[in-house]
Amino acid sequence: MRTHPLIAVATAAVLAGSAMAAVPSAQAAPRQRTLASGLVSPLSVAAAPNGTTYVTQNFAGTLERIRPGRAPRTVYRSRGGNEVGAVSVRGDRVVFAETAGGMMPTHSWLKRLTRNGKARTIANIRAFENRRNPDRRITYGARGISPSCAAQWPTEEAGPPVYRGLKDSHPYATDQVAGRTYVADAGMNAILSVTNGGRIRVVAVTPASPVLITAELAGQMGLPACAVGLTYFGESVPTDVERGRDGMLYVTTEGGGLGEMMPLGSLYRINPANGRVRKIVGGLFAPTGLAITGRGDVLVAQLFGNEISRIKKGTKRVRRYASVTMPGALDWTRRGLYATTDVLAGLEPPSAPGGKVVLFRARR
């Protein structure tokens, strides 16, 4: 049931219009200003304290720099159609990920942008996955399914009924701290720590996403009637990671392929010292980015929920921060919240690319 992360499907498009309608607004929408538009799949954004912003056009394979008052400028372009994403900034150090292989990634690297517009490889993420495969012991799919029921499972449409974690890497987001970069890998289903020298370790494997197979879901997915009542455990698909002032890592997960069709996403708190994972909230609709405000509130972009949500520090209540179309990535500075919106708009011709970078001014 897993599909390539963050590619819209027809069912998701139908649900997106109404899934979040019942969420109350906590306060008036913040003021926003568009910094760039006409972007192709801007799925990652990072802002420096001086207002310089970096945004990736993932499927176009470029990294753009936006200086205050200026038009975007391409500062890195991949070769061979490789995806560029997972950008983060710390001081003048710009880190991003490059992934090769399209829908079925074959290679992935963590890279640092150099001053001459080239990139230096920090670590080969896919090679690490091929050696370690951190989620290899997790069983995904309809656990407990009988052999006779498994024989009726539509594997071509829904994948295998049960399987262990596969070798797959799609680094989707990064966050830099002193001496290292944390990586949320949507294919590996893990959070990594990569030193500036390129040493990789697994911080945590994010939990599988359970969903009850109802008669309605079975009908929609073409699953056999014998599967009704079983719980399907989808891959978690981490989409962002940020370290809070408390030293903990905050991580969003999409919830696998089904997470593109229903609100199965979650927000977790992870202790980077021991890998302990604690769920803060669930029921998010394709959360693809998060940011932490100066007060410690967590802001989450719900791609198919068409909103940016706020979870106040110390609470588990999800409230609306702003209604926007297809928000993708978030970053917070003293200037306010940087966000990408309309991230999947115009991917198919003849439609023109419609992605944007916007700034929501900080509330006083």
C-alpha positions in Angstrom: 0.0 0.0 0.0 3.0 2.3 0.0 3.5 4.7 -2.9 6.3 7.1 -3.6 6.1 9.7 -0.8 4.3 13.0 -1.4 3.0 12.3 -4.9 -0.7 13.3 -4.9 -3.2 10.6 -5.8 -6.8 11.1 -6.9 -8.4 10.1 -3.7 -6.2 12.5 -1.7 -7.2 15.4 -4.0 -10.8 14.7 -3.3 -10.3 14.4 0.5 -8.1 17.4 0.8 -10.9 19.9 0.3 -12.8 18.8 3.4 -10.6 16.8 5.7 -9.6 19.7 7.9 -12.8 21.7 7.7 -13.8 20.9 11.3 -10.6 22.2 12.9 -11.3 25.5 14.6 -9.3 28.7 14.1 -7.3 29.7 17.2 -6.9 33.3 16.0 -6.9 35.5 12.9 -4.7 34.4 10.1 -1.2 36.0 10.1 -0.1 38.4 7.4 1.8 36.8 4.6 4.1 38.0 1.8 5.1 36.1 -1.3 8.9 35.9 -1.7 8.9 33.7 -4.9 6.4 32.1 -7.2 6.3 29.9 -10.3 8.4 27.2 -8.6 8.4 23.4 -9.4 7.7 21.2 -6.4 9.3 23.4 -3.7 9.3 20.7 -1.1 12.1 22.1 1.2 12.9 25.6 2.5 15.5 27.1 4.9 16.0 30.6 6.0 19.1 32.3 7.4 18.8 34.9 10.1 19.7 37.7 7.6 16.6 36.8 5.5 18.4 34.9 2.8 16.2 31.9 1.9 17.0 28.7 0.2 14.4 26.6 -1.5 14.6 23.4 -3.5 12.7 22.6 -6.7 12.9 18.9 -6.0 11.7 17.4 -9.2 13.5 20.0 -11.3 16.7 19.2 -9.5 17.7 22.7 -8.4 18.5 24.7 -5.3 17.5 28.4 -5.4 18.7 31.3 -3.2 16.4 34.2 -2.5 18.0 37.3 -1.1 15.7 40.0 0.3 14.2 42.0 -2.4 15.7 39.9 -5.2 14.5 37.2 -7.6 15.4 33.6 -7.0 18.8 32.5 -8.3 19.8 29.0 -9.0 22.9 28.1 -7.0 23.0 24.4 -7.6 21.7 22.2 -10.4 21.9 18.4 -10.3 22.9 16.2 -13.3 20.9 13.5 -14.9 17.6 14.6 -13.4 18.5 13.8 -9.8 16.1 15.2 -7.1 17.4 17.9 -4.9 15.8 18.5 -1.5 16.2 18.5 2.3 17.9 21.9 2.5 19.0 23.4 5.8 21.1 26.4 6.8 23.4 27.0 9.8 25.4 30.2 9.7 26.9 30.1 6.1 26.8 26.3 5.9 24.1 25.1 3.5 23.4 21.4 3.4 21.0 19.5 1.2 20.3 16.0 -0.2 20.5 14.7 -3.7 18.6 11.5 -4.7 18.9 9.5 -8.0 16.5 7.0 -9.5 13.2 8.9 -9.6 10.2 6.8 -8.3 12.5 4.0 -7.2 15.6 5.8 -5.7 18.9 4.0 -6.3 21.4 6.5 -4.8 21.2 9.3 -2.2 23.8 11.6 -0.8 24.1 14.3 1.9 25.9 17.3 0.4 27.2 20.7 1.3 27.0 23.7 -1.0 30.4 25.3 -1.7 31.0 29.0 -2.4 31.7 28.3 -6.1 28.2 26.8 -6.5 29.4 23.2 -6.5 28.6 20.5 -4.0 30.8 18.4 -1.7 29.5 15.1 -0.6 29.4 14.7 3.1 28.0 11.1 3.2 26.6 8.4 1.0 23.2 7.8 2.6 22.1 5.0 0.3 25.3 3.1 0.9 24.6 3.2 4.6 21.1 2.0 4.0 22.3 -0.9 1.9 24.6 -2.0 4.7 22.4 -1.4 7.7 18.7 -1.3 6.6 17.6 0.0 10.0 13.9 -1.1 9.7 14.8 -4.6 8.5 13.2 -6.1 11.6 9.9 -4.3 11.3 7.0 -6.2 9.7 4.8 -4.1 7.5 1.5 -4.9 6.0 -1.4 -6.9 7.3 0.2 -8.7 10.2 -1.5 -12.0 11.1 -3.1 -12.5 7.7 -3.8 -16.1 6.9 -2.1 -17.8 4.0 -5.4 -18.3 2.2 -6.2 -14.6 2.5 -2.7 -13.5 1.5 -3.2 -15.5 -1.7 -6.1 -13.3 -2.6 -4.2 -10.0 -1.9 -3.8 -7.8 -5.0 -0.1 -7.5 -4.9 0.2 -5.5 -8.1 -2.0 -2.7 -6.8 -1.3 -2.9 -3.1 2.1 -4.5 -2.8 2.8 -7.6 -0.7 0.4 -8.4 2.1 3.3 -8.7 4.6 7.0 -7.8 4.3 10.0 -6.7 6.3 11.7 -3.3 5.9 13.2 -3.0 2.5 16.5 -1.3 1.4 15.2 2.2 0.4 16.5 5.7 1.0 14.9 9.1 0.3 16.4 11.8 2.5 13.6 14.3 2.8 14.7 16.8 5.4 17.7 17.9 7.4 18.4 20.0 10.5 21.9 21.2 11.4 23.3 21.5 14.8 26.9 22.0 16.0 29.1 19.3 14.3 26.3 17.3 12.8 23.2 17.1 10.6 20.1 15.2 11.5 18.4 13.6 8.5 14.8 12.5 8.1 14.9 9.7 5.6 11.4 8.9 4.1 12.5 5.7 2.4 14.6 4.3 5.3 11.9 5.1 7.9 14.6 6.4 10.2 16.2 9.5 11.7 20.0 9.7 11.2 22.8 11.7 12.7 25.6 12.6 10.3 28.8 14.2 11.6 30.5 16.9 9.5 33.1 14.3 8.8 30.5 12.0 7.3 30.0 9.4 10.1 26.4 8.1 10.1 24.5 6.6 13.0 20.8 5.7 13.4 19.1 7.9 16.0 15.7 6.1 15.8 13.5 4.1 13.5 10.1 5.7 13.4 7.1 3.5 14.3 4.9 1.8 11.7 1.6 3.5 11.0 -1.4 1.2 11.9 -4.8 1.5 10.2 -7.8 -0.8 10.6 -8.9 -2.4 7.4 -12.7 -1.7 7.3 -15.1 -2.9 4.7 -15.1 0.6 3.1 -11.3 0.7 2.9 -11.2 -2.8 1.5 -13.6 -1.9 -1.2 -11.7 1.3 -2.1 -8.4 -0.6 -2.2 -9.7 -3.7 -3.9 -8.7 -5.9 -0.9 -10.3 -9.3 -0.2 -13.1 -9.5 2.2 -11.1 -11.8 4.4 -8.8 -8.8 5.2 -11.5 -6.8 6.9 -10.8 -6.5 10.6 -7.1 -6.8 10.2 -4.7 -4.0 11.0 -2.4 -2.8 8.2 0.9 -1.4 9.4 2.2 1.1 6.9 5.7 2.5 6.7 6.1 5.6 8.7 7.8 7.8 6.1 9.5 10.6 8.1 9.2 14.0 6.4 10.9 16.5 8.7 13.1 16.8 11.7 13.9 19.8 13.9 15.8 20.0 17.2 14.0 22.0 19.9 15.4 24.1 22.6 14.9 21.2 25.0 17.4 19.2 23.0 14.8 16.8 21.7 14.1 16.0 18.1 10.7 16.7 16.7 9.7 14.6 13.7 6.7 14.4 11.4 5.8 11.2 9.6 3.3 10.8 6.7 2.0 7.3 7.4 2.9 5.5 4.2 1.0 5.4 1.0 -2.3 5.4 2.8 -1.2 8.6 4.5 -1.7 10.3 1.1 -5.4 9.3 1.2 -6.3 9.8 4.8 -5.0 11.6 7.9 -2.5 9.0 9.3 0.4 11.4 9.9 2.0 11.9 13.3 4.3 14.3 15.2 6.9 12.6 17.5 9.4 13.7 20.1 12.7 11.7 19.9 15.5 11.7 22.4 18.7 11.8 20.3 20.7 10.4 23.2 18.9 7.1 23.5 16.5 7.0 20.5 13.3 6.9 22.7 10.3 7.8 20.6 7.1 9.4 22.0 4.1 10.3 20.0 2.7 13.8 20.6 -0.2 13.9 18.2 -1.7 11.8 15.3 -4.4 12.2 12.8 -2.4 14.7 10.6 -3.1 14.7 6.9 0.3 14.2 5.1 2.4 16.4 7.4 5.4 17.3 5.2 7.2 20.0 7.2 7.5 21.4 10.7 9.0 24.4 12.5 9.5 25.3 16.1 8.8 28.9 17.2 10.8 30.9 19.7 8.1 30.0 22.3 8.5 26.3 21.6 5.2 25.8 19.7 5.3 23.4 16.8 4.0 24.4 13.5 3.1 21.6 11.0 2.3 21.8 7.3 -0.5 19.4 6.4 -0.1 19.0 2.6 -3.5 17.5 1.9 -5.2 19.2 4.8 -4.5 22.5 3.1 -3.4 24.2 6.3 -0.5 25.0 8.6 -1.3 23.9 12.1 0.0 24.9 15.5 0.5 22.6 18.5 1.3 24.8 21.5 4.2 23.9 23.7 3.1 21.3 26.3 -0.2 20.5 24.7 -1.5 18.0 22.2 -4.2 20.1 20.7 -4.0 20.8 16.9 -5.2 24.3 16.0 -5.2 26.1 12.7 -2.4 28.6 12.2 -3.1 29.5 8.5 -5.2 28.1 5.7 -3.1 27.7 2.6 -3.1 25.4 -0.5 -0.8 22.4 -0.4 1.8 23.6 2.1 5.1 21.7 1.9 8.0 22.9 4.0 8.4 25.3 7.0 11.2 27.1 8.7 11.1 29.6 11.6 13.3 32.6 12.2 12.9 35.9 14.2 11.4 37.4 11.0 8.5 34.8 11.1 7.5 31.6 9.4 8.8 30.8 6.0 6.6 28.3 4.1 6.3 26.8 0.7 2.8 26.5 -0.7 1.0 25.1 -3.8 3.9 22.7 -3.9 2.3 20.2 -6.3 0.7 22.8 -8.6 1.5 22.7 -12.2 3.5 19.5 -12.3 1.8 18.3 -15.5 1.8 20.4 -18.7 0.2 22.5 -20.0 -0.3 23.9 -16.4 2.5 26.3 -15.4 4.5 25.6 -12.2 2.7 27.2 -9.2 4.8 26.7 -6.2 5.5 29.6 -3.9 7.7 30.7 -1.0 5.8 32.9 1.5 6.7 34.6 4.8 4.2 34.9 7.6 5.3 37.8 9.8 6.0 36.9 13.4 3.2 37.7 15.8 4.1 39.9 18.7 
